[in-house]
Structure formats: structure tokens, C-alpha cells
């Protein structure tokens, strides 16, 4: 999942050889002298079809640890999605605007290639259960081997540990209530898309 274009969040130089965890950004201080400000950036990739409160839990916690979180929405040409990539990006932008340090982007290809192009040295991934760990560890090791990109694992809030986008779509499709499991605006879009007829 990390390796595929399943990620959607920004520099030319690759991550390899860059300062670990940090990307240098030049800016002028208020006094007018130029200084160096270290901007810590991380990418949170996924298909987000649609974004759930479990996703938002990881995104919001990452936003408290890093100066900028790039939520990268994957363009997966081999998978039929309920929402277009632009619709998914719009939903994430809407529900994360209060954080102030979230950037939403889309991409196609390997997550590590996106990291290279955008000069982002860290990927954040949420772990819902032990079953997630084996796969995510394999992807993290491959990402590091390919481009020196680090992976930060976050344990999912137990309140959302059972959530997945596919489960939310299935429940809504059959008339179930997912209130409190996805943002209200996303809930409305799911209802319109799956129960509109």
C-alpha cells in the first residue's frame, strides 16, 4: 500500500542524502535578516475512498508532530473507486481545513517516488491490528531500501480500530448507520452516492 500510488501528498532533490526528518526551507525573519528554518514534513498516503474518522485520527495526530502533513491521495487506475480522486481530495481538504498545516495532493506511482519529487523524508502509517503490521513492516523496509524514506507507525485509536473505507461503504449500501464514524459531510456524500436511487 505504501509502495503503490495508494498515496496522495510536494523540490527536486530526492530524499536520499537529505537531512533525515528535516527539509531546509529558507525564509526571512521579522527583522529582515535571512535565517534557516527547519520544516518537518511527513506524507500520509492512501486511497481515502472515502476518508473516515480513523484516517482523521492519524492525520490530526501527525499534524501535532510535524510542521506540515501532506495527505497524498492515490490515483489507482486498476481499481474502481466510488469517488473520483478529485472528490476524495476535496472531502479531505474540507474536513482538515481547521488544522492549518495540512496539504492535500494526488499522485500516481510509488509513494517513495512521490517522496523523492517532493523532498519528504517520512511516511506516516496507521496500524489497526497485528494483521496490519506484517504488511506495513515489509513496505516500510522496502521504502527505506529504495529511497532511504523512513516510516512512522501510529497505533490507531481503539475507537476506530475496526474502521475501513470499504466497510463504511458496505454498511451505507445496505441502509446501516455510520454516524460518528465518518465526518458528517462525508456521510452525506455517501448517502447521496449509494442510496440516491
Number of C-alpha atoms within 10 A of each C-alpha: 17 24 18 19 25 22 31 26 26 17 12 10 13 20 27 17 10 16 10 15 17 19 18 13 11 12 12 11 11 7 6 8 8 11 11 11 14 13 15 19 24 28 33 25 28 24 23 25 23 27 23 21 19 22 22 16 17 20 22 16 12 23 19 12 12 17 15 18 28 27 26 27 27 29 22 17 10 6 7 8 15 15 17 13 22 13 14 23 26 13 21 25 16 13 16 17 11 10 12 11 16 23 18 22 22 23 21 18 17 17 27 29 21 23 26 21 14 19 24 30 28 24 24 22 24 21 17 19 13 8 9 11 14 11 12 19 13 12 17 24 14 16 23 16 11 12 17 21 26 21 21 14 16 15 12 19 15 11 11 15 14 12 18 19 17 12 12 21 20 12 12 17 14 10 11 11 11 15 9 10 18 21 19 13 11 19 22 11 16 21 15 11 15 15 12 8 6
